[in-house]
């Protein structure tokens, strides 16, 4: 590991430890390529803030609430006033992300990206608009016009999803408490009750630093991961799913019927068509984990850039800067690397969960993962 990488990794470890965070993939010796930012999180992209509300409650009749809301604000509170160039991509569309027709047409995000469970999209969508109306004056049109981006994954195996437990006040709290700095991972926010590769999963994040010519940029990813079957799971190239098969007494898997939402942020000056190319590259990070984007999975990705704020202020004539297409490879690679690590972080941070109606999910066993990394010569001692 070079000096820059070592300093970044050390800073990340100290920052997350100070925040009392759960273990992360690098703590277990999982090797990754590339140089992370100081926090190894989407919030390494300056201005990006994340807020999360986690709902855990045991109800009568063996019903359990295991869900929540995650809010990603591209420019923090200023996301209310200044859009960010953005684009989206569906690798497989068995899921939902609202606001994408508008995003395709106009090429920028007017507010936050919200993550929740499949049956709570409506309440989250409506409350984001209400929050915007309360937050400040109307836009240039004289209205508080809004087409929010709200994405979902299924948590109905562990969560009483048809109890509709996500309420407007939970959306407000996620938005109002969004902050820079370390991001909670695992059983939190919109990822509270999700599983992936038949292990407990949740929210995960990572980042990479990229040099383009003389300029330093950051790419960050945040995932809400609910996709995949056990058999295909690979971590750092190790066939973990084949080595840790499902208990023979467990019911057979239903196939890949989950979803994954991937949010990619960067401070690199990119235009909407380039951000769509970035969003597509998240697919390759997902593939490294052993996903084949099954028929029942909603694999939907969104990317945005925090650059070019002056060009998005509503003036009739503006000028935007962008990196040339021939210089994008480093950003493509960073997107793949950050996506892969974010998913592994989600799995490592997750903990066993008892869910609704007697359902349960076991987290990826850390000791077994370390053993397999060593067996396949892929263990990287934590520094």
C-alpha positions in Angstrom: 0.0 0.0 0.0 1.4 3.4 -1.0 1.7 6.3 1.5 -1.4 8.1 0.2 -3.5 4.9 0.5 -2.1 4.2 4.0 -2.9 7.6 5.3 -6.4 7.5 3.8 -7.1 4.1 5.2 -5.8 5.1 8.7 -7.9 8.3 8.7 -11.0 6.2 7.7 -10.4 3.7 10.5 -9.9 6.5 13.1 -13.0 8.4 12.0 -15.3 5.4 12.0 -14.0 4.2 15.3 -14.6 7.6 16.8 -18.2 7.4 15.7 -18.7 4.0 17.3 -19.4 2.4 13.9 -19.8 -1.3 13.2 -16.9 -3.2 11.7 -16.2 -2.7 8.1 -14.9 -5.0 5.4 -11.3 -3.7 5.7 -11.3 -4.4 9.4 -11.7 -8.1 8.5 -8.9 -8.1 6.0 -10.9 -7.9 2.8 -8.6 -6.5 0.1 -9.8 -3.8 -2.2 -8.3 -1.8 -5.1 -8.0 2.0 -5.2 -7.5 4.7 -2.7 -10.5 5.6 -0.4 -11.3 9.0 0.9 -10.8 9.9 4.6 -14.1 8.3 5.6 -14.4 5.8 2.8 -18.0 7.0 2.4 -20.2 8.9 0.1 -19.9 11.9 2.4 -16.2 12.2 1.3 -17.8 14.1 -1.7 -17.9 17.6 -0.2 -21.4 18.9 0.4 -23.1 15.5 0.4 -25.1 14.8 3.6 -26.9 11.6 4.8 -29.7 11.2 7.3 -31.3 7.9 8.4 -34.2 6.9 10.6 -34.4 3.3 11.8 -37.7 1.8 12.9 -37.5 -1.2 15.3 -40.6 -2.2 17.2 -42.3 -5.5 18.3 -46.0 -5.5 17.9 -48.8 -7.9 19.1 -49.4 -11.0 17.0 -45.7 -11.7 16.3 -45.6 -8.7 13.9 -42.3 -6.7 13.9 -41.3 -3.4 12.5 -37.9 -3.6 10.8 -37.7 -0.7 8.3 -36.7 3.0 7.9 -35.8 5.8 5.7 -32.4 7.0 4.3 -32.0 10.5 2.8 -29.0 11.6 0.6 -28.8 15.3 -0.1 -26.4 16.1 -2.9 -25.6 19.7 -1.7 -26.8 19.3 1.9 -29.5 21.8 2.8 -28.7 23.8 -0.3 -30.1 21.0 -2.3 -33.4 22.9 -1.8 -32.0 25.8 -3.9 -29.4 24.5 -6.2 -29.9 21.4 -8.4 -27.2 18.9 -9.3 -26.6 17.3 -12.6 -27.7 13.7 -12.5 -28.7 10.6 -14.4 -30.0 7.1 -13.7 -29.8 3.6 -15.1 -31.8 0.4 -14.6 -29.8 -2.8 -15.0 -33.0 -4.7 -14.3 -36.3 -2.9 -13.6 -38.2 -5.1 -11.2 -38.4 -2.2 -8.8 -39.1 1.5 -8.5 -37.3 4.8 -8.5 -39.6 7.8 -8.9 -38.7 11.0 -10.7 -36.6 9.4 -13.4 -38.7 10.6 -16.3 -38.1 14.1 -15.2 -34.4 13.4 -14.6 -34.1 12.0 -18.1 -35.7 15.1 -19.5 -34.1 17.9 -17.5 -30.8 16.3 -16.5 -30.6 17.4 -12.9 -31.8 16.5 -9.4 -33.9 19.2 -7.7 -33.6 17.7 -4.2 -32.7 14.6 -2.2 -32.5 11.0 -3.1 -34.7 9.0 -0.7 -34.5 5.2 0.1 -37.2 3.2 1.9 -39.2 0.0 1.6 -41.3 -1.0 -1.4 -44.7 -0.1 0.1 -43.6 3.2 1.6 -42.7 5.0 -1.6 -45.9 6.9 -1.6 -45.7 8.4 1.9 -42.0 9.3 1.4 -42.7 10.9 -2.0 -45.5 13.0 -0.6 -43.7 14.1 2.5 -40.5 15.2 0.6 -42.8 17.6 -1.3 -44.4 18.8 2.0 -41.0 19.3 3.6 -39.9 21.4 0.6 -43.0 23.6 0.9 -42.3 24.2 4.6 -38.6 24.8 4.1 -38.6 28.0 2.1 -40.1 30.2 -0.6 -41.4 29.0 -3.9 -39.1 28.4 -6.9 -38.8 30.7 -9.9 -42.1 29.5 -11.3 -43.9 30.8 -8.3 -44.7 27.2 -7.1 -43.0 24.7 -5.0 -42.9 22.3 -7.9 -41.2 19.0 -7.1 -40.6 15.6 -8.6 -38.8 13.7 -5.9 -36.5 10.8 -6.4 -37.6 8.0 -4.1 -36.2 4.4 -4.5 -37.2 1.2 -2.8 -36.1 -2.3 -1.9 -38.2 -5.1 -0.5 -38.0 -5.8 3.3 -41.2 -7.8 3.7 -39.5 -11.0 4.8 -38.4 -9.3 8.1 -40.6 -6.3 8.3 -44.4 -6.0 8.7 -44.4 -4.1 5.3 -48.1 -3.9 5.0 -48.4 -2.3 8.4 -47.3 1.0 6.7 -45.1 2.0 9.6 -43.1 4.7 7.8 -44.8 8.0 8.6 -44.3 11.6 7.4 -42.4 12.5 10.6 -39.8 9.8 9.9 -39.2 11.3 6.5 -38.8 14.8 8.0 -36.4 13.5 10.6 -34.2 11.8 8.0 -34.0 15.0 6.0 -33.6 17.3 9.0 -30.8 15.2 10.5 -28.8 14.7 7.3 -25.2 15.5 8.0 -21.7 15.1 6.6 -19.2 12.7 8.3 -19.3 9.0 8.9 -22.4 7.1 7.7 -24.0 4.4 9.7 -24.1 1.0 7.9 -25.9 -2.3 8.2 -29.3 -2.6 9.9 -30.1 1.1 9.6 -32.4 3.5 7.6 -34.1 2.1 4.5 -31.8 -1.0 4.8 -33.0 -2.0 8.3 -34.9 -5.1 7.3 -33.2 -6.2 4.1 -31.2 -9.3 3.2 -28.8 -9.9 0.3 -27.3 -13.2 -1.0 -29.5 -14.8 1.7 -27.5 -13.1 4.5 -28.6 -10.1 6.6 -27.6 -6.9 4.8 -28.5 -3.2 4.7 -26.9 0.1 4.0 -23.2 0.3 2.9 -21.0 3.0 1.6 -17.4 3.5 0.3 -15.4 6.1 -1.7 -12.4 6.4 -4.0 -10.0 9.3 -4.8 -9.2 9.8 -8.5 -6.6 12.1 -10.2 -7.5 13.4 -13.6 -4.6 15.3 -15.1 -3.6 17.7 -12.2 -7.1 17.6 -10.5 -8.1 15.4 -7.6 -11.7 14.1 -7.5 -13.8 11.8 -5.3 -16.3 9.2 -6.2 -18.6 7.9 -3.4 -21.2 5.1 -3.4 -24.1 4.3 -1.1 -26.1 1.1 -1.5 -29.3 -0.4 -0.1 -28.7 -4.0 -0.9 -31.5 -6.6 -1.0 -30.5 -8.6 -4.1 -28.8 -12.0 -4.8 -28.7 -15.7 -4.0 -26.2 -17.4 -1.7 -24.6 -19.7 -4.3 -23.2 -16.9 -6.4 -21.8 -14.7 -3.7 -18.2 -13.7 -4.2 -16.1 -11.4 -2.0 -12.7 -10.3 -3.2 -12.9 -13.1 -5.7 -13.5 -15.7 -3.0 -16.6 -18.0 -3.7 -18.0 -17.4 -0.3 -21.5 -18.5 -1.2 -20.3 -21.9 -2.3 -18.2 -22.3 0.8 -21.0 -21.2 3.1 -24.1 -22.9 1.7 -27.5 -22.5 3.1 -28.5 -25.0 5.9 -30.0 -28.1 4.3 -33.0 -27.7 6.6 -33.7 -24.2 5.3 -36.4 -23.8 2.6 -35.0 -23.7 -0.9 -34.2 -20.1 -2.2 -36.8 -18.4 -4.4 -34.3 -17.1 -6.8 -33.0 -13.5 -7.0 -36.2 -11.6 -6.0 -34.6 -8.7 -4.1 -33.3 -5.4 -5.4 -30.4 -3.0 -5.0 -30.4 0.7 -5.1 -26.9 2.3 -5.8 -26.3 6.0 -5.4 -23.1 7.4 -6.9 -21.9 10.9 -6.1 -18.8 12.7 -7.4 -17.4 16.2 -7.3 -15.9 15.7 -10.8 -17.5 18.1 -13.3 -19.6 15.8 -15.4 -22.6 16.4 -17.6 -25.8 14.3 -17.5 -24.9 12.0 -20.3 -21.6 11.3 -18.7 -23.3 10.7 -15.3 -25.5 8.1 -17.0 -22.3 6.4 -18.1 -21.1 6.5 -14.5 -24.4 5.0 -13.3 -24.0 2.1 -15.7 -20.6 1.3 -14.3 -22.2 0.5 -10.9 -23.4 -2.7 -12.6 -19.8 -3.9 -12.8 -19.2 -3.5 -9.1 -22.4 -5.4 -8.5 -21.2 -8.2 -10.9 -18.0 -8.6 -8.9 -20.2 -9.6 -6.0 -21.7 -12.4 -8.0 -25.0 -10.8 -9.1 -26.5 -11.8 -12.4 -29.4 -9.3 -12.1 -32.1 -11.9 -11.8 -35.5 -11.5 -13.3 -37.1 -10.6 -10.0 -34.5 -8.1 -8.9 -34.8 -4.3 -9.2 -31.2 -3.1 -9.8 -31.5 0.7 -10.2 -28.7 3.2 -10.0 -28.5 7.0 -9.9 -25.4 9.2 -10.2 -25.0 12.9 -9.6 -22.2 15.6 -9.6 -21.8 18.4 -7.1 -19.8 20.4 -9.6 -21.1 23.2 -11.8 -23.3 24.8 -9.1 -23.1 28.2 -10.8 -24.5 26.7 -14.0 -27.6 25.5 -12.2 -28.7 28.7 -10.5 -31.5 29.4 -13.0 -29.8 32.0 -15.1 -31.0 32.2 -18.8 -27.4 31.7 -20.1 -25.0 29.5 -18.2 -21.7 27.7 -18.8 -20.8 24.2 -17.5 -17.5 22.5 -17.3 -16.9 18.8 -17.9 -14.1 16.3 -18.0 -13.4 15.1 -21.5 -14.8 11.7 -22.4 -11.3 10.3 -23.0 -10.3 11.1 -19.4 -13.3 9.3 -17.8 -11.7 5.9 -17.3 -10.4 6.6 -13.8 -13.9 7.7 -12.7 -15.4 4.6 -14.2 -12.9 2.4 -12.3 -13.5 4.3 -9.1 -17.3 3.7 -9.4 -16.8 0.0 -9.8 -14.5 -0.2 -6.8 -16.6 2.0 -4.5 -19.8 0.1 -5.4 -18.2 -3.3 -4.7 -16.8 -2.2 -1.3 -20.0 -0.5 -0.3 -21.9 -3.8 -0.8 -19.4 -5.7 1.3 -19.5 -3.1 4.0 -23.3 -3.4 4.1 -22.9 -7.2 4.7 -20.1 -6.9 7.2 -21.9 -4.2 9.3 -25.2 -6.1 9.3 -26.2 -8.1 12.4 -28.5 -11.1 12.9 -32.2 -10.1 13.0 -35.4 -11.6 14.2 -38.2 -10.5 11.9 -41.9 -10.5 11.6 -44.0 -13.7 11.8 -41.0 -15.8 13.0 -38.7 -15.0 10.0 -35.1 -14.4 10.7 -31.8 -13.6 8.9 -28.3 -14.4 9.9 -25.5 -12.0 9.2 -22.4 -13.0 7.3 -20.1 -14.7 9.9 -17.0 -12.7 10.3 -14.8 -15.5 11.4 -15.8 -17.7 8.5 -15.1 -14.8 6.1 -11.6 -14.3 7.5 -10.9 -18.0 7.3 -12.0 -18.1 3.6 -9.9 -15.1 2.7 -6.9 -16.8 4.2 -7.7 -20.1 2.5 -7.8 -18.4 -0.9 -4.8 -16.2 -0.3 -6.8 -13.0 -0.3 -6.5 -11.9 3.3 -5.0 -8.4 3.7 -4.1 -7.7 7.4 -5.8 -4.6 8.7 -3.4 -1.7 9.2 
